[in-house]
């Protein structure tokens, strides 16, 4: 739903580059090159970005109770 603050595997902070990643990919850039330019070299961190599905806008209108 929301990108985690830190990578689940290695603990590296990754949330601060999420918006930059999304913007550049929407412009049509290759995700591999974007991740390289943002400094995400580990496979675990890259998997967080490539496997993330942003559902917060779909779930936000619903209340818990």
C-alpha positions as CSV (number, residue, x, y, z in Angstrom):
1,X,0.0,0.0,0.0
2,X,2.6,2.5,1.1
3,X,6.3,2.1,0.3
4,X,8.1,1.0,3.5
5,X,10.5,3.4,5.1
6,X,13.3,0.8,5.1
7,X,14.0,-2.3,3.1
8,X,12.6,-5.4,4.8
9,X,15.8,-7.4,4.1
10,X,18.8,-5.1,4.6
11,X,17.3,-2.1,6.5
12,X,18.5,0.5,4.0
13,X,16.2,3.6,4.0
14,X,14.4,3.7,0.6
15,X,11.2,5.7,1.1
16,X,12.9,9.1,0.3
17,X,13.5,8.1,-3.3
18,X,10.1,6.6,-4.1
19,X,8.5,9.8,-5.5
20,X,11.5,10.4,-7.7
21,X,11.3,6.9,-9.0
22,X,7.6,7.1,-9.8
23,X,8.0,10.5,-11.6
24,X,10.9,9.3,-13.8
25,X,9.2,6.0,-14.7
26,X,6.0,7.9,-15.7
27,X,8.1,10.0,-18.0
28,X,9.0,6.9,-19.8
29,X,12.5,6.2,-18.5
30,X,13.7,2.6,-18.0
31,X,13.2,1.5,-14.4
32,X,16.6,-0.2,-14.3
33,X,18.4,3.0,-15.2
34,X,16.3,5.0,-12.7
35,X,17.1,2.6,-9.9
36,X,20.8,2.8,-10.8
37,X,20.7,6.6,-10.8
38,X,19.0,6.7,-7.4
39,X,21.6,4.5,-5.8
40,X,19.5,1.3,-5.2
41,X,21.9,-1.4,-6.1
42,X,20.9,-4.3,-3.9
43,X,18.4,-6.8,-5.2
44,X,16.2,-6.6,-2.1
45,X,15.8,-2.9,-2.4
46,X,15.1,-3.0,-6.1
47,X,12.5,-5.7,-5.5
48,X,10.6,-3.4,-3.1
49,X,10.3,-0.8,-5.8
50,X,9.5,-3.0,-8.7
51,X,7.0,-5.2,-6.9
52,X,5.2,-2.4,-5.1
53,X,1.5,-1.8,-6.0
54,X,0.2,1.6,-4.9
55,X,-3.3,1.0,-3.5
56,X,-3.5,3.8,-1.0
57,X,-5.8,5.9,-3.2
58,X,-8.2,2.9,-3.7
59,X,-8.4,2.1,0.0
60,X,-8.4,5.6,1.6
61,X,-12.1,6.3,1.0
62,X,-13.2,3.3,3.2
63,X,-13.5,3.5,7.0
64,X,-12.4,0.8,9.3
65,X,-15.7,0.6,11.1
